[in-house]
């Protein structure tokens, strides 16, 4: 399977954690084509020392989360990568632990991302009336697959579906405050309603691919084994969990 790593970049200068994410990606996945997705006119000077491919898109896609969601739901985005069977979306808050990209590409799924794990009290019927509005909004995604920040996407499937569902996508994007306007939620929940054959693994398999929220639960599912990678390792609720693990892995030769 021909697979490329696609890294969306918004800023000229990376933060310390973004640099760790980027360097780890090059170290572990450096044998794959690594493509920087950036705004038109982006100053590439800080990336001169690396062997990279650049794909530029209109600047408005990089201004805010709405722009990013629009880009990840646009057929012309996936059209750029039709030379590859798969693309791995690798945001700069991702840390790759294992060189397993070929293994996951060979599984044949249309989409894999970190499962949206939740604690038992969030899925309990008794406690549901006491959940916050934010948690109630998120409830449809719990134990679904999955987060788009580190995600493997079958390029042809994404291209064809985003073309076919373009009118629906436009309607969803108009509802900016709704959960289905978020690109990974759309691919994970809405697309299978229209394309039942759209192949996504269950949350247990997806946890072996990546972890995002509730990594302690993820480690229990994985029987203490590290996944292929993690997303959002610098978020306040998980940074203390990931920090010693990432420090150890980053120092490996």
Backbone as CSV, one residue per row, in Angstrom:
resi,resn,N_x,N_y,N_z,CA_x,CA_y,CA_z,C_x,C_y,C_z
1,UNK,0.846,-1.205,0.000,0.000,0.000,0.000,0.881,1.256,0.000
2,UNK,0.555,2.207,-0.866,1.301,3.461,-0.902,0.625,4.449,0.051
3,UNK,1.360,4.841,1.069,0.804,5.705,2.121,1.693,6.918,2.319
4,UNK,1.081,8.081,2.527,1.823,9.311,2.816,1.379,9.871,4.159
5,UNK,2.298,10.567,4.812,2.004,11.260,6.072,1.709,12.716,5.731
6,UNK,0.565,13.214,6.169,0.140,14.584,5.860,0.070,15.385,7.157
7,UNK,0.887,16.436,7.226,0.969,17.261,8.441,0.423,18.660,8.151
8,UNK,-0.736,19.023,8.716,-1.226,20.396,8.555,-0.391,21.359,9.408
9,UNK,0.073,22.434,8.769,0.900,23.433,9.470,0.286,24.811,9.245
10,UNK,0.116,25.549,10.344,-0.542,26.856,10.289,0.448,27.995,10.522
11,UNK,1.491,27.722,11.342,2.380,28.786,11.820,3.786,28.616,11.249
12,UNK,4.490,29.765,11.116,5.866,29.722,10.599,6.804,29.052,11.597
13,UNK,6.568,29.299,12.877,7.468,28.763,13.906,6.718,27.778,14.800
14,UNK,7.320,26.599,14.975,6.692,25.575,15.816,6.976,25.832,17.293
15,UNK,6.028,25.453,18.145,6.244,25.491,19.593,7.143,24.316,19.980
16,UNK,7.525,24.263,21.238,8.402,23.176,21.708,7.733,21.805,21.530
17,UNK,6.457,21.708,21.917,5.773,20.408,21.793,5.531,20.047,20.326
18,UNK,5.254,21.044,19.484,5.075,20.782,18.051,6.367,20.270,17.421
19,UNK,7.479,20.826,17.863,8.784,20.376,17.348,9.065,18.927,17.755
20,UNK,8.704,18.575,18.986,8.858,17.186,19.449,8.009,16.264,18.568
21,UNK,6.764,16.660,18.330,5.850,15.884,17.490,6.425,15.697,16.085
22,UNK,6.918,16.783,15.512,7.449,16.773,14.142,8.698,15.900,14.033
23,UNK,9.622,16.082,14.952,10.879,15.310,14.909,10.639,13.820,15.136
24,UNK,9.707,13.501,16.030,9.381,12.092,16.270,8.762,11.461,15.022
25,UNK,7.933,12.222,14.336,7.329,11.742,13.096,8.409,11.422,12.064
26,UNK,9.360,12.324,11.901,10.454,12.105,10.944,11.298,10.899,11.342
27,UNK,11.520,10.747,12.640,12.360,9.647,13.133,11.704,8.291,12.891
28,UNK,10.411,8.206,13.203,9.731,6.905,13.146,9.153,6.616,11.755
29,UNK,8.645,7.647,11.086,7.946,7.440,9.808,8.679,8.070,8.628
30,UNK,9.959,8.314,8.795,10.750,8.999,7.769,10.880,8.268,6.447
31,UNK,10.549,6.979,6.407,10.621,6.226,5.149,9.392,6.448,4.267
32,UNK,8.378,7.090,4.816,7.172,7.403,4.048,7.265,8.839,3.517
33,UNK,6.588,9.148,2.398,6.526,10.551,1.962,5.869,11.394,3.051
34,UNK,6.500,12.509,3.387,5.935,13.401,4.411,5.561,14.712,3.735
35,UNK,4.273,15.025,3.804,3.712,16.160,3.077,3.217,17.205,4.070
36,UNK,3.706,18.421,3.893,3.235,19.544,4.712,2.084,20.222,3.975
37,UNK,0.931,20.286,4.613,-0.224,21.006,4.076,-0.244,22.376,4.742
38,UNK,-0.200,23.428,3.926,-0.029,24.781,4.483,-0.776,25.809,3.635
39,UNK,-0.897,27.053,4.161,-1.573,28.102,3.392,-0.726,28.544,2.197
40,UNK,-1.375,29.053,1.180,-0.662,29.598,0.020,0.261,30.721,0.471
41,UNK,1.481,30.733,-0.067,2.450,31.757,0.296,3.176,31.495,1.595
42,UNK,3.012,30.311,2.149,3.649,29.949,3.419,5.173,30.007,3.289
43,UNK,5.825,30.632,4.277,7.293,30.719,4.292,7.867,29.381,4.760
44,UNK,8.534,28.690,3.848,9.014,27.328,4.131,10.425,27.290,4.712
45,UNK,10.970,28.442,5.030,12.378,28.531,5.451,12.710,27.631,6.644
46,UNK,11.808,27.578,7.639,12.101,26.769,8.831,12.100,25.269,8.547
47,UNK,11.663,24.879,7.359,11.617,23.452,7.005,12.669,23.076,5.956
48,UNK,13.590,24.015,5.686,14.576,23.802,4.615,15.483,22.602,4.845
49,UNK,15.722,22.249,6.106,16.673,21.170,6.411,16.064,19.773,6.306
50,UNK,14.791,19.707,5.914,14.112,18.410,5.894,13.643,18.071,4.482
51,UNK,13.581,16.775,4.216,13.097,16.297,2.916,11.575,16.182,2.992
52,UNK,10.902,17.180,2.449,9.445,17.266,2.586,8.801,17.623,1.256
53,UNK,7.525,17.309,1.145,6.701,17.743,0.020,5.719,18.774,0.578
54,UNK,5.442,19.827,-0.198,4.502,20.856,0.262,3.269,20.893,-0.638
55,UNK,2.120,20.954,-0.015,0.854,21.155,-0.729,0.176,22.373,-0.124
56,UNK,-0.047,23.394,-0.965,-0.637,24.645,-0.483,-2.130,24.719,-0.816
57,UNK,-2.876,25.263,0.133,-4.310,25.484,-0.055,-4.637,26.929,0.325
58,UNK,-5.834,27.372,-0.026,-6.243,28.754,0.274,-6.087,29.050,1.765
59,UNK,-5.645,30.273,2.058,-5.304,30.653,3.439,-6.491,30.564,4.398
60,UNK,-7.715,30.760,3.895,-8.877,30.780,4.805,-9.103,29.431,5.489
61,UNK,-8.576,28.359,4.910,-8.728,27.043,5.535,-7.905,26.903,6.819
62,UNK,-6.976,27.810,7.022,-6.039,27.686,8.147,-6.267,28.742,9.228
63,UNK,-7.331,29.538,9.074,-7.561,30.644,10.010,-8.212,30.200,11.313
64,UNK,-9.062,29.192,11.245,-9.778,28.751,12.450,-10.255,27.315,12.262
65,UNK,-10.922,26.795,13.265,-11.372,25.398,13.240,-12.428,25.181,12.152
66,UNK,-13.246,26.192,11.880,-14.237,26.070,10.809,-13.544,25.866,9.467
67,UNK,-12.481,26.628,9.234,-11.717,26.488,7.992,-11.112,25.106,7.862
68,UNK,-10.560,24.611,8.977,-9.945,23.278,8.964,-10.996,22.200,8.689
69,UNK,-12.148,22.286,9.347,-13.226,21.322,9.104,-13.654,21.341,7.640
70,UNK,-13.739,22.538,7.068,-14.126,22.670,5.657,-13.115,21.986,4.746
71,UNK,-11.829,22.170,5.041,-10.777,21.561,4.215,-10.827,20.040,4.295
72,UNK,-11.019,19.519,5.505,-11.016,18.061,5.699,-12.293,17.388,5.177
73,UNK,-13.252,18.208,4.756,-14.486,17.671,4.166,-14.583,17.986,2.673
74,UNK,-13.517,18.571,2.111,-13.534,19.015,0.714,-12.934,17.961,-0.216
75,UNK,-13.626,17.662,-1.303,-13.123,16.653,-2.250,-11.804,17.091,-2.877
76,UNK,-11.625,18.411,-3.095,-10.378,18.855,-3.736,-9.165,18.645,-2.830
77,UNK,-9.384,18.526,-1.518,-8.274,18.187,-0.619,-7.803,16.762,-0.917
78,UNK,-8.720,15.826,-0.933,-8.346,14.415,-1.149,-7.890,14.162,-2.585
79,UNK,-8.375,14.979,-3.515,-7.956,14.842,-4.918,-6.442,15.011,-5.067
80,UNK,-5.869,15.871,-4.246,-4.414,16.108,-4.296,-3.603,14.857,-3.956
81,UNK,-4.226,13.929,-3.226,-3.477,12.784,-2.694,-3.916,11.450,-3.302
82,UNK,-4.564,11.503,-4.457,-5.054,10.268,-5.074,-3.931,9.351,-5.552
83,UNK,-2.716,9.858,-5.601,-1.562,9.006,-5.948,-1.243,8.025,-4.819
84,UNK,-1.819,8.263,-3.639,-1.574,7.404,-2.466,-2.848,6.633,-2.124
85,UNK,-2.693,5.377,-1.716,-3.849,4.596,-1.269,-4.409,5.174,0.036
86,UNK,-3.490,5.583,0.921,-3.876,6.119,2.234,-3.089,7.383,2.535
87,UNK,-3.712,8.256,3.320,-2.964,9.351,3.946,-3.164,9.258,5.458
88,UNK,-2.085,9.516,6.169,-2.146,9.593,7.632,-2.172,11.068,8.011
89,UNK,-3.299,11.548,8.518,-3.357,12.923,9.022,-2.637,12.941,10.365
90,UNK,-1.623,13.796,10.439,-0.748,13.849,11.623,-0.652,15.305,12.067
91,UNK,-1.550,15.718,12.968,-1.461,17.077,13.500,-0.246,17.176,14.426
92,UNK,0.165,18.405,14.695,1.396,18.589,15.475,1.178,18.541,16.984
93,UNK,0.103,17.874,17.405,-0.029,17.490,18.818,-0.159,15.966,18.899
94,UNK,0.502,15.314,17.933,0.539,13.847,17.832,1.928,13.365,18.209
95,UNK,1.996,12.191,18.829,3.293,11.547,19.081,3.194,10.108,18.592
96,UNK,4.111,9.731,17.713,4.139,8.379,17.146,5.077,7.507,17.974
97,UNK,4.569,6.365,18.416,5.372,5.444,19.224,6.008,4.327,18.402
98,UNK,5.308,3.868,17.367,5.757,2.665,16.659,5.686,2.852,15.142
99,UNK,6.605,2.201,14.449,6.583,2.230,12.988,5.615,1.157,12.474
100,UNK,4.325,1.442,12.618,3.293,0.473,12.242,2.375,0.991,11.135
101,UNK,2.813,2.014,10.429,1.928,2.621,9.434,1.590,1.646,8.302
102,UNK,2.564,0.883,7.870,2.308,-0.096,6.806,1.323,-1.169,7.281
103,UNK,1.514,-1.614,8.520,0.614,-2.622,9.105,-0.830,-2.130,9.100
104,UNK,-1.043,-0.895,9.539,-2.402,-0.362,9.611,-2.967,-0.096,8.218
105,UNK,-2.122,0.323,7.288,-2.582,0.540,5.907,-3.058,-0.767,5.280
106,UNK,-2.415,-1.853,5.645,-2.767,-3.161,5.079,-4.051,-3.756,5.663
107,UNK,-4.611,-3.112,6.697,-5.848,-3.629,7.304,-7.064,-3.415,6.402
108,UNK,-6.972,-2.418,5.520,-8.044,-2.204,4.549,-9.203,-1.338,5.005
109,UNK,-9.115,-0.735,6.184,-10.198,0.136,6.660,-10.264,1.415,5.821
110,UNK,-11.450,2.008,5.768,-11.586,3.320,5.125,-11.110,4.434,6.052
111,UNK,-11.317,4.231,7.348,-10.991,5.294,8.320,-10.645,4.677,9.668
112,UNK,-9.584,5.180,10.265,-9.230,4.812,11.643,-8.778,6.080,12.359
113,UNK,-9.286,6.289,13.554,-8.822,7.366,14.424,-8.937,6.895,15.860
114,UNK,-8.398,7.664,16.776,-8.490,7.293,18.196,-9.952,7.238,18.628
115,UNK,-10.354,6.204,19.364,-11.744,6.132,19.838,-12.026,7.222,20.868
116,UNK,-13.258,7.706,20.871,-13.673,8.691,21.878,-14.106,7.933,23.135
117,UNK,-13.148,7.686,23.991,-13.414,6.914,25.205,-14.084,7.794,26.259
118,UNK,-14.805,7.159,27.158,-15.504,7.894,28.221,-15.510,7.061,29.490
119,UNK,-15.580,7.748,30.621,-15.681,7.042,31.902,-17.091,6.478,32.061
120,UNK,-17.235,5.482,32.929,-18.533,4.824,33.118,-19.616,5.798,33.561
121,UNK,-19.226,6.794,34.365,-20.248,7.725,34.870,-20.826,8.600,33.760
122,UNK,-20.077,8.731,32.634,-20.606,9.510,31.514,-21.576,8.694,30.666
123,UNK,-21.480,7.377,30.741,-22.380,6.531,29.953,-23.497,5.928,30.814
124,UNK,-23.484,6.221,32.111,-24.500,5.680,33.024,-25.850,6.369,32.828
125,UNK,-26.915,5.578,32.685,-28.267,6.126,32.509,-28.717,6.900,33.745
126,UNK,-28.280,6.452,34.914,-28.684,7.095,36.173,-28.127,8.516,36.251
127,UNK,-26.863,8.678,35.795,-26.206,9.977,35.937,-26.442,10.913,34.754
128,UNK,-27.060,10.430,33.686,-27.256,11.263,32.492,-27.957,12.590,32.776
129,UNK,-29.007,12.618,33.641,-29.677,13.903,33.895,-28.765,14.961,34.515
130,UNK,-27.643,14.523,35.116,-26.754,15.464,35.810,-25.554,15.886,34.954
131,UNK,-25.493,15.383,33.718,-24.369,15.743,32.853,-24.481,17.199,32.416
132,UNK,-23.318,17.809,32.172,-23.303,19.175,31.656,-23.812,19.175,30.212
133,UNK,-24.170,20.362,29.737,-24.668,20.507,28.361,-23.609,20.053,27.357
134,UNK,-22.348,20.375,27.648,-21.237,20.008,26.759,-21.109,18.485,26.652
135,UNK,-21.216,17.806,27.806,-21.077,16.345,27.816,-22.256,15.674,27.111
136,UNK,-23.455,16.244,27.281,-24.629,15.689,26.594,-24.475,15.819,25.079
137,UNK,-23.886,16.932,24.646,-23.655,17.152,23.212,-22.675,16.120,22.663
138,UNK,-21.686,15.758,23.479,-20.659,14.805,23.048,-21.118,13.347,23.098
139,UNK,-22.189,13.094,23.820,-22.593,11.711,24.102,-22.677,10.805,22.866
140,UNK,-23.176,11.301,21.714,-23.267,10.411,20.539,-21.923,9.851,20.069
141,UNK,-20.821,10.517,20.432,-19.521,10.051,19.930,-18.821,9.071,20.878
142,UNK,-19.318,8.935,22.111,-18.609,8.084,23.075,-18.509,6.641,22.570
143,UNK,-17.286,6.143,22.628,-16.942,4.787,22.177,-17.125,4.578,20.673
144,UNK,-17.192,5.700,19.936,-17.163,5.640,18.475,-15.725,5.909,18.003
145,UNK,-15.486,5.662,16.717,-14.159,5.825,16.111,-14.308,6.746,14.906
146,UNK,-13.468,7.799,14.816,-12.692,8.298,15.894,-12.124,9.659,15.552
147,UNK,-11.250,10.093,16.444,-10.645,11.427,16.371,-9.775,11.581,15.115
148,UNK,-9.895,12.733,14.473,-9.200,12.936,13.194,-7.785,13.454,13.297
149,UNK,-7.353,13.865,14.502,-6.026,14.470,14.646,-4.883,13.551,14.278
150,UNK,-5.040,12.277,14.582,-4.150,11.221,14.083,-5.079,10.184,13.473
151,UNK,-5.189,10.203,12.163,-6.170,9.321,11.515,-5.668,8.849,10.165
152,UNK,-6.005,7.609,9.851,-5.643,7.000,8.572,-6.883,6.994,7.685
153,UNK,-6.734,7.542,6.478,-7.887,7.728,5.594,-7.605,7.115,4.222
154,UNK,-8.528,6.291,3.742,-8.400,5.719,2.398,-8.762,6.819,1.402
155,UNK,-7.784,7.239,0.638,-7.914,8.461,-0.158,-9.055,8.394,-1.166
156,UNK,-9.152,7.303,-1.900,-10.191,7.174,-2.926,-11.589,7.238,-2.305
157,UNK,-11.783,6.568,-1.186,-13.087,6.584,-0.504,-13.453,7.996,-0.067
158,UNK,-12.486,8.689,0.531,-12.746,10.041,1.031,-13.034,11.004,-0.118
159,UNK,-12.317,10.838,-1.215,-12.533,11.698,-2.384,-13.934,11.490,-2.957
160,UNK,-14.296,10.240,-3.193,-15.597,9.937,-3.804,-16.760,10.348,-2.899
161,UNK,-16.636,10.051,-1.607,-17.732,10.354,-0.675,-17.888,11.861,-0.484
162,UNK,-16.771,12.576,-0.371,-16.867,14.034,-0.183,-17.456,14.718,-1.419
163,UNK,-17.250,14.129,-2.598,-17.880,14.667,-3.818,-19.381,14.382,-3.806
164,UNK,-19.715,13.145,-3.485,-21.115,12.721,-3.535,-21.963,13.403,-2.460
165,UNK,-21.374,13.624,-1.294,-22.124,14.221,-0.177,-21.905,15.735,-0.056
166,UNK,-21.409,16.345,-1.104,-21.096,17.785,-1.034,-22.278,18.644,-0.581
167,UNK,-23.501,18.442,-1.107,-24.638,19.259,-0.629,-24.896,19.080,0.870
168,UNK,-24.808,17.835,1.350,-25.005,17.573,2.783,-23.891,18.215,3.604
169,UNK,-22.666,18.120,3.122,-21.518,18.712,3.823,-21.702,20.221,3.964
170,UNK,-22.142,20.862,2.883,-22.367,22.318,2.927,-23.421,22.679,3.976
171,UNK,-24.493,21.882,4.037,-25.548,22.130,5.042,-25.015,21.956,6.460
172,UNK,-24.218,20.897,6.654,-23.668,20.630,7.995,-22.720,21.743,8.425
173,UNK,-21.903,22.225,7.498,-20.932,23.272,7.836,-21.612,24.595,8.186
174,UNK,-22.826,24.803,7.676,-23.579,26.015,8.027,-23.964,26.015,9.506
175,UNK,-24.117,24.807,10.075,-24.495,24.678,11.491,-23.230,24.555,12.334
176,UNK,-22.497,25.648,12.445,-21.164,25.618,13.061,-21.160,25.092,14.494
177,UNK,-22.253,25.297,15.210,-22.287,24.899,16.623,-22.731,23.449,16.811
178,UNK,-23.051,22.767,15.728,-23.537,21.388,15.824,-22.383,20.398,15.690
179,UNK,-22.541,19.252,16.328,-21.459,18.269,16.398,-21.089,17.707,15.022
180,UNK,-22.062,17.623,14.100,-21.769,17.042,12.782,-21.059,18.019,11.851
181,UNK,-20.866,19.251,12.294,-20.044,20.197,11.532,-18.560,19.975,11.803
182,UNK,-18.251,19.118,12.777,-16.855,18.766,13.075,-16.472,17.627,12.138
183,UNK,-15.376,17.815,11.402,-15.083,16.903,10.294,-14.945,15.444,10.704
184,UNK,-14.255,15.173,11.814,-14.059,13.766,12.169,-15.353,13.115,12.663
185,UNK,-16.222,13.895,13.287,-17.526,13.365,13.699,-18.365,13.051,12.457
186,UNK,-18.280,13.913,11.466,-19.007,13.678,10.213,-18.556,12.373,9.563
187,UNK,-17.234,12.189,9.452,-16.720,10.967,8.816,-17.049,9.722,9.647
188,UNK,-17.049,9.869,10.942,-17.232,8.709,11.825,-18.684,8.287,11.990
189,UNK,-19.588,9.259,12.068,-20.988,8.955,12.380,-21.939,9.175,11.210
190,UNK,-21.763,10.288,10.493,-22.707,10.621,9.421,-22.455,9.796,8.151
191,UNK,-21.201,9.658,7.770,-20.886,8.944,6.522,-21.384,7.496,6.534
192,UNK,-21.179,6.719,7.626,-21.691,5.343,7.621,-23.212,5.237,7.481
193,UNK,-23.938,6.299,7.819,-25.394,6.291,7.612,-25.736,6.260,6.120
194,UNK,-24.895,6.913,5.319,-25.121,6.991,3.870,-24.374,5.897,3.110
195,UNK,-23.268,5.451,3.681,-22.444,4.416,3.049,-22.159,3.326,4.084
196,UNK,-23.080,2.377,4.249,-22.900,1.336,5.279,-21.627,0.516,5.097
197,UNK,-21.107,0.487,3.863,-19.887,-0.289,3.603,-18.617,0.472,4.005
198,UNK,-18.760,1.750,4.407,-17.608,2.555,4.841,-17.018,1.897,6.085
199,UNK,-15.795,1.431,5.960,-15.225,0.504,6.949,-14.436,1.222,8.047
200,UNK,-14.905,1.065,9.290,-14.264,1.649,10.474,-14.141,0.541,11.520
201,UNK,-12.980,0.389,12.165,-12.856,-0.664,13.184,-13.624,-0.311,14.453
202,UNK,-13.824,-1.301,15.330,-14.457,-1.007,16.614,-13.454,-0.313,17.538
203,UNK,-13.947,0.161,18.676,-13.118,1.001,19.547,-11.923,0.250,20.120
204,UNK,-12.036,-1.063,20.294,-10.918,-1.825,20.865,-9.755,-1.920,19.884
205,UNK,-10.062,-2.166,18.623,-9.008,-2.189,17.596,-8.443,-0.786,17.413
206,UNK,-9.330,0.208,17.374,-8.890,1.596,17.180,-7.987,2.075,18.312
207,UNK,-8.195,1.563,19.528,-7.341,1.940,20.671,-5.906,1.457,20.478
208,UNK,-5.723,0.392,19.722,-4.370,-0.078,19.401,-3.714,0.844,18.376
209,UNK,-4.540,1.496,17.560,-4.029,2.452,16.572,-3.640,3.767,17.248
210,UNK,-4.554,4.331,18.036,-4.283,5.631,18.659,-5.156,5.850,19.884
211,UNK,-4.639,6.682,20.790,-5.403,7.128,21.956,-5.463,8.643,21.950
212,UNK,-6.565,9.168,22.447,-6.747,10.618,22.555,-7.276,10.919,23.956
213,UNK,-8.575,11.014,24.126,-9.140,11.292,25.447,-9.098,10.021,26.300
214,UNK,-9.050,10.210,27.616,-9.062,9.108,28.596,-7.999,8.034,28.305
215,UNK,-6.713,8.419,28.239,-5.678,7.426,27.907,-5.538,6.296,28.926
216,UNK,-5.896,6.553,30.181,-5.817,5.473,31.188,-6.781,4.339,30.837
217,UNK,-7.971,4.701,30.384,-8.932,3.684,29.937,-8.376,2.967,28.707
218,UNK,-7.772,3.747,27.815,-7.182,3.177,26.609,-6.094,2.166,26.913
219,UNK,-5.270,2.464,27.911,-4.200,1.537,28.294,-4.771,0.239,28.860
220,UNK,-5.887,0.340,29.573,-6.536,-0.886,30.076,-7.039,-1.739,28.910
221,UNK,-7.644,-1.084,27.933,-8.125,-1.801,26.745,-6.953,-2.478,26.030
222,UNK,-5.810,-1.766,25.981,-4.617,-2.274,25.286,-3.742,-3.173,26.161
223,UNK,-4.230,-3.493,27.360,-3.480,-4.336,28.307,-2.070,-3.780,28.565
224,UNK,-1.998,-2.458,28.704,-0.737,-1.807,29.061,0.210,-1.551,27.905
225,UNK,-0.194,-1.909,26.685,0.664,-1.713,25.507,0.457,-0.318,24.921
226,UNK,1.553,0.280,24.455,1.445,1.563,23.762,0.748,1.370,22.420
227,UNK,-0.039,2.363,21.988,-0.627,2.301,20.645,0.409,2.715,19.593
228,UNK,-0.007,2.712,18.348,0.817,3.247,17.254,1.174,4.705,17.537
229,UNK,0.202,5.478,18.037,0.451,6.882,18.351,-0.625,7.440,19.258
230,UNK,-0.426,8.685,19.687,-1.450,9.362,20.494,-1.664,10.763,19.949
231,UNK,-2.825,11.317,20.235,-3.170,12.665,19.798,-3.523,13.515,21.011
232,UNK,-3.127,14.791,20.958,-3.467,15.725,22.033,-2.683,15.486,23.304
233,UNK,-1.421,15.064,23.158,-0.627,14.699,24.347,-0.322,15.884,25.256
234,UNK,-0.471,17.104,24.736,-0.180,18.292,25.545,-1.438,18.951,26.124
235,UNK,-2.582,18.290,26.029,-3.805,18.854,26.618,-3.714,18.793,28.141
236,UNK,-4.263,19.804,28.833,-4.118,19.880,30.299,-4.539,18.620,31.049
237,UNK,-5.606,17.952,30.605,-6.111,16.785,31.347,-5.255,15.532,31.175
238,UNK,-4.394,15.509,30.150,-3.623,14.276,29.883,-2.109,14.483,29.894
239,UNK,-1.657,15.717,29.986,-0.219,15.982,29.857,0.607,15.250,30.920
240,UNK,0.092,15.170,32.147,0.835,14.480,33.211,0.916,12.977,32.956
241,UNK,-0.081,12.437,32.286,-0.061,11.010,31.940,0.990,10.738,30.868
242,UNK,0.991,11.572,29.820,1.856,11.303,28.669,3.295,11.756,28.849
243,UNK,3.518,12.772,29.669,4.847,13.404,29.739,5.986,12.402,29.981
244,UNK,5.940,11.553,31.026,7.058,10.626,31.254,7.203,9.581,30.147
245,UNK,6.087,9.161,29.572,6.129,8.160,28.492,6.783,8.760,27.256
246,UNK,6.364,9.970,26.899,6.897,10.626,25.704,8.362,10.996,25.886
247,UNK,8.714,11.444,27.085,10.121,11.775,27.357,11.016,10.560,27.112
248,UNK,10.583,9.419,27.597,11.346,8.172,27.435,11.430,7.762,25.958
249,UNK,10.302,7.818,25.258,10.263,7.386,23.854,11.026,8.347,22.948
250,UNK,10.964,9.649,23.254,11.621,10.663,22.419,13.140,10.545,22.502
251,UNK,13.625,10.063,23.642,15.077,9.935,23.835,15.658,8.686,23.174
252,UNK,14.789,7.787,22.725,15.282,6.573,22.058,15.929,6.929,20.725
253,UNK,16.975,6.214,20.381,17.676,6.449,19.112,16.866,5.890,17.945
